[in-house]
């Protein structure tokens, strides 16, 4: 008769792993009184039955109890086990993952504990270091304690080129650099909107992920992919650009395309030795390219020459070691000495301050700048004579 009542909950659950992902999920709103009423009815029926069959009823009573009382471990558990809570996981999904790892005795134990704790909705995806055989309540508490979260992060500093970013990501994820290079060939597929590559300066647009791999600290997922990591960085870039209204403001205030402003941000990021100078260097770039007051509208930034050398696998050099032939190499599309205007693409991945500097640079007619101290501060000048005096200061300070 007891078997007919299907009261062996615990044994049945152990034999049906994976087939009950949603079996014990109750609606958070609306009572469970109907279920409790049935439980009471089942208890009364069981007691009547047990009263009729005498002393052998103790075995059956234990089986009934396993149905009436949620199977649960007691305490905070022992040992260690890592459990992944996947992105978008429901409480039921979490319960199954914990049950399969023997963290909880039953999915029902975790689900009920989560329903009793309103903070359970704050459980984040990720890998957690937990203990085996924890009570449902302890498991919920452990998942809400972020010190139990196993973090694997990678930090991308401002101003790193895409090639350098791939190496940093590869070291942390063990994914080959070639996989990142292959994924980066289609920046639109990684999430960069096609309109970002529009230019108003008459130059042909070159679609590159350079500039869109936002520098930040990223959490590496348990099973990372090249496409996933790069897409995450692009998504972060778009969020920051939207936050500061980068595209709208540069079009309205600078009268140029967002892509051109991003190129300028990358140039300033590469040239500035101090964050305070980012906006001023961006202003120098705008004055040289767009004002018509600088010969040939050439930037003449040495950093862009180095970028092309890195891009093509050549050794980079300090500016003082570059020859005139190298600086004015017409075959180098990134030579801002030989080519007028801005570079074909950004030359690195600028941070928020550099983007803000390019979006809203300080007013000034500067056409020249040079680093004048070992802290990286630059002096800015409008004329050649002023610039030459700044160069002398730099030499006196041992910078040049």
C-alpha positions in Angstrom: 0.0 0.0 0.0 2.9 2.4 0.8 4.4 1.8 -2.6 1.1 2.6 -4.2 1.1 5.9 -2.4 4.5 6.6 -4.0 6.1 7.8 -0.8 9.7 6.9 -1.3 10.8 10.4 -2.3 14.5 10.3 -1.4 15.2 6.9 -3.1 13.3 7.9 -6.2 15.1 11.2 -6.5 18.5 9.7 -6.3 17.6 7.4 -9.1 16.3 10.1 -11.4 19.1 12.7 -11.5 18.7 15.2 -14.3 15.0 14.4 -14.9 13.5 16.8 -12.3 15.0 20.2 -13.2 11.6 21.9 -12.6 9.9 19.3 -10.5 10.1 21.3 -7.2 9.9 24.9 -8.4 6.9 26.6 -6.9 5.6 30.0 -7.8 7.0 32.7 -5.6 3.6 34.3 -5.5 0.6 32.4 -4.5 0.5 30.0 -1.6 1.5 26.4 -1.4 -1.3 25.7 1.0 -2.9 23.1 -1.4 0.3 21.0 -1.2 0.5 21.2 2.5 -3.2 20.2 2.8 -2.5 17.1 0.7 0.6 16.4 2.9 -1.6 16.5 6.1 -4.2 14.2 4.4 -1.4 11.8 3.4 -0.1 11.8 7.0 -3.5 11.0 8.4 -4.1 8.3 5.9 -0.7 6.9 6.6 -1.3 6.9 10.4 -4.6 5.0 9.9 -2.8 2.5 7.8 0.1 2.1 10.2 -2.3 1.7 13.1 -3.9 -1.2 11.3 -0.7 -3.2 10.5 1.0 -3.1 13.9 4.7 -3.1 14.8 6.0 -3.5 11.3 4.9 0.0 10.6 8.1 1.7 11.7 9.8 0.9 8.4 6.9 2.3 6.5 6.8 5.3 8.7 10.4 6.2 7.8 9.5 6.0 4.1 6.5 8.2 4.7 8.6 10.7 6.6 11.0 11.0 3.6 8.1 12.1 1.6 6.6 14.5 4.1 9.9 16.1 5.2 12.2 17.5 2.5 15.4 15.5 2.3 18.2 17.8 3.5 21.6 17.7 4.9 22.4 19.4 8.3 25.1 22.0 8.7 27.6 23.6 6.5 29.1 20.5 4.9 32.6 19.1 4.5 35.4 19.0 1.9 35.4 21.2 -1.2 33.8 21.1 -4.6 33.6 23.7 -7.4 30.2 24.3 -8.9 29.4 26.4 -11.9 26.2 28.6 -11.9 25.6 29.4 -15.5 24.5 32.7 -17.0 20.7 32.9 -16.9 20.3 29.9 -14.6 17.0 29.6 -12.8 16.8 28.5 -9.2 15.8 25.0 -10.5 18.9 24.9 -12.7 21.1 25.9 -9.7 19.4 23.2 -7.6 20.2 20.5 -10.2 23.9 21.6 -10.4 24.2 21.5 -6.6 22.5 18.2 -6.3 24.6 16.6 -9.0 27.7 17.7 -7.1 26.3 16.4 -3.8 26.3 19.8 -2.3 22.6 19.4 -1.3 20.7 16.3 -0.5 17.8 17.2 -2.8 16.9 19.8 -5.3 13.8 20.5 -3.2 16.0 21.4 -0.2 17.7 24.1 -2.2 14.6 25.4 -3.9 12.7 25.8 -0.7 15.6 27.5 1.0 16.0 29.9 -1.9 12.2 30.7 -1.8 12.6 31.5 1.9 15.4 33.9 1.2 14.5 37.0 -0.9 18.2 37.7 -1.5 18.5 34.5 -3.6 17.5 36.5 -6.6 20.9 38.1 -6.3 22.9 34.9 -6.9 25.4 35.6 -9.7 26.7 33.4 -12.4 30.2 32.0 -12.0 32.2 29.2 -10.4 31.8 28.8 -6.6 33.9 26.9 -4.1 31.4 25.1 -1.9 31.3 22.1 0.4 29.7 18.7 -0.1 26.6 17.8 1.9 25.4 21.3 2.9 22.0 22.1 4.1 19.9 23.9 1.5 20.0 27.1 3.6 23.8 26.9 3.9 24.1 26.4 0.1 22.0 29.5 -0.5 24.1 31.5 1.9 27.3 30.3 0.4 26.2 31.3 -3.1 25.4 34.8 -1.8 28.8 35.2 -0.3 31.0 36.4 -3.1 34.2 35.4 -1.2 33.3 31.9 -2.3 33.3 32.9 -6.0 36.3 31.5 -7.9 37.5 34.5 -9.9 39.9 34.3 -12.8 40.4 37.8 -14.2 42.5 39.5 -16.8 43.3 43.2 -16.8 43.8 45.1 -20.1 45.6 48.4 -19.5 44.8 51.5 -21.5 46.6 52.0 -24.8 47.4 48.4 -25.6 47.3 47.4 -29.3 45.0 44.6 -30.4 48.0 42.3 -30.9 49.1 43.0 -27.4 45.6 42.4 -26.1 45.5 39.0 -27.8 48.7 38.0 -26.1 47.4 39.0 -22.7 44.1 37.1 -23.2 46.0 34.1 -24.5 48.2 34.0 -21.4 45.2 34.0 -19.1 42.8 31.8 -21.1 45.3 29.4 -22.8 43.5 30.1 -26.0 46.0 30.4 -28.9 46.7 33.9 -30.1 45.7 32.8 -33.6 42.2 32.1 -32.4 41.8 35.8 -31.3 43.3 37.0 -34.6 40.8 34.9 -36.5 37.9 36.1 -34.4 38.9 39.7 -34.8 38.8 39.6 -38.6 35.1 40.5 -38.5 34.5 43.2 -35.9 30.9 43.6 -36.9 30.3 39.9 -35.9 31.9 40.8 -32.6 29.3 43.4 -32.0 30.7 46.6 -33.5 27.9 48.4 -35.3 28.7 48.9 -39.0 28.1 52.7 -38.8 31.1 53.1 -36.5 33.4 52.7 -39.5 31.9 55.7 -41.4 34.4 58.5 -42.0 33.7 62.2 -43.0 37.3 63.0 -43.9 37.2 61.4 -47.3 39.5 58.5 -46.4 38.5 55.0 -47.1 37.2 53.2 -44.1 39.2 50.2 -42.8 37.2 47.8 -40.6 39.3 46.8 -37.7 38.6 45.8 -34.1 41.4 48.1 -33.0 40.0 50.8 -30.8 37.0 48.8 -29.7 38.7 46.4 -27.2 37.9 48.5 -24.2 40.6 48.4 -21.5 39.3 47.1 -18.2 39.4 44.1 -15.8 37.4 41.1 -17.1 36.3 37.9 -15.5 37.3 34.9 -17.5 34.4 32.4 -17.8 35.0 28.7 -17.0 35.0 27.8 -20.7 36.1 30.9 -22.5 36.2 31.4 -26.3 38.1 33.9 -28.4 34.9 35.3 -29.8 33.3 35.5 -26.4 36.1 37.4 -24.8 36.5 39.9 -27.6 32.7 40.4 -27.8 32.7 41.1 -24.1 35.3 43.9 -24.6 33.4 45.3 -27.5 30.2 45.3 -25.5 32.0 47.2 -22.7 33.3 49.8 -25.2 29.8 50.4 -26.6 28.5 50.8 -23.0 31.1 53.4 -22.1 30.7 55.3 -25.4 27.0 55.4 -24.8 27.5 56.5 -21.2 29.5 59.6 -22.2 27.5 60.2 -25.3 30.7 59.9 -27.4 29.1 59.5 -30.8 26.5 62.2 -30.5 28.8 64.8 -29.0 31.7 64.4 -31.4 29.3 64.7 -34.4 27.6 67.7 -32.9 30.6 69.5 -31.3 33.6 68.4 -33.3 31.7 68.0 -36.6 33.6 64.8 -37.4 32.6 61.1 -37.4 32.9 59.1 -34.2 35.5 56.9 -35.8 37.8 59.8 -36.5 37.4 60.9 -32.9 38.2 57.4 -31.7 41.4 57.5 -33.9 42.4 60.8 -32.2 41.7 59.3 -28.8 44.1 56.4 -29.6 46.8 58.8 -30.8 46.5 60.9 -27.6 46.6 57.7 -25.5 49.8 56.7 -27.2 51.5 60.1 -27.0 50.5 61.2 -23.5 52.9 60.5 -20.7 50.3 61.9 -18.2 46.5 61.7 -18.1 46.3 65.5 -17.7 47.6 66.0 -21.2 45.2 63.7 -23.1 42.8 66.4 -24.1 45.5 68.9 -25.1 47.2 66.3 -27.3 43.8 65.6 -28.9 43.5 69.3 -29.6 46.9 69.3 -31.2 45.8 66.5 -33.5 42.6 68.3 -34.5 44.5 71.6 -35.1 47.1 69.9 -37.3 44.6 67.9 -39.4 41.5 70.0 -39.6 42.4 73.7 -39.0 44.5 74.3 -42.2 47.2 76.0 -40.1 49.7 73.2 -40.2 51.8 72.3 -43.3 50.3 69.4 -45.3 47.7 68.8 -42.6 50.1 66.0 -41.4 50.0 64.8 -37.8 53.7 63.8 -37.7 53.2 61.6 -34.7 56.0 59.0 -34.5 53.8 56.6 -32.5 51.8 55.7 -35.6 55.0 54.6 -37.4 55.7 52.2 -34.6 52.1 50.9 -34.7 52.5 49.8 -38.3 55.8 48.1 -37.5 54.2 46.1 -34.7 51.2 45.3 -37.0 53.6 43.8 -39.6 55.9 42.0 -37.1 58.8 44.5 -37.2 60.8 45.7 -34.2 59.6 49.1 -32.8 61.9 51.9 -32.0 62.2 55.0 -29.8 61.5 58.2 -31.7 65.2 59.3 -31.3 66.3 56.1 -33.1 64.0 56.5 -36.1 65.6 57.7 -39.4 64.0 60.3 -41.6 63.6 57.6 -44.3 61.6 55.5 -41.8 59.5 58.4 -40.7 58.6 59.5 -44.2 58.2 56.0 -45.7 55.4 56.5 -48.2 54.7 52.7 -48.2 53.7 52.9 -44.6 50.0 53.7 -44.5 50.3 54.7 -40.9 53.1 57.2 -41.4 51.6 60.5 -40.4 54.7 62.2 -41.7 54.3 60.9 -45.3 50.4 60.7 -45.3 48.1 63.6 -44.7 45.2 63.3 -42.2 44.4 60.6 -39.7 45.6 57.0 -39.7 43.5 54.3 -41.4 42.3 52.9 -38.0 42.9 53.6 -34.3 46.4 52.6 -33.3 45.5 51.1 -29.9 42.5 50.7 -27.5 42.0 54.0 -25.6 40.4 54.3 -22.2 37.6 56.5 -21.0 39.8 59.5 -20.2 41.3 59.5 -23.7 37.9 59.2 -25.3 36.6 62.1 -23.2 39.7 64.2 -24.1 39.0 63.5 -27.8 35.3 64.3 -27.4 35.8 67.5 -25.5 39.4 68.8 -25.7 40.3 72.1 -24.1 40.4 75.2 -26.3 43.8 76.1 -27.7 45.7 76.8 -30.9 48.6 74.5 -30.0 50.4 72.8 -32.9 53.3 71.3 -31.0 54.0 69.4 -27.7 57.0 67.7 -26.1 57.5 65.8 -22.9 59.5 68.1 -20.5 60.0 66.0 -17.3 60.4 62.5 -16.2 56.8 62.4 -14.9 55.6 62.6 -18.5 54.1 66.1 -18.5 54.2 67.8 -21.8 54.7 71.5 -22.7 52.5 72.8 -25.6 53.3 75.5 -28.1 51.7 77.5 -30.9 54.8 78.5 -32.8 58.1 76.9 -33.7 60.0 79.3 -31.5 58.0 78.3 -28.4 58.3 74.7 -29.3 62.1 75.0 -29.5 62.3 76.6 -26.1 60.3 73.7 -24.7 62.7 71.3 -26.3 65.6 73.0 -24.5 63.7 72.6 -21.2 63.3 68.9 -22.0 67.0 68.5 -22.6 67.9 70.3 -19.4 65.6 67.9 -17.5 67.3 64.9 -19.2 64.2 63.9 -21.1 65.7 64.3 -24.6 
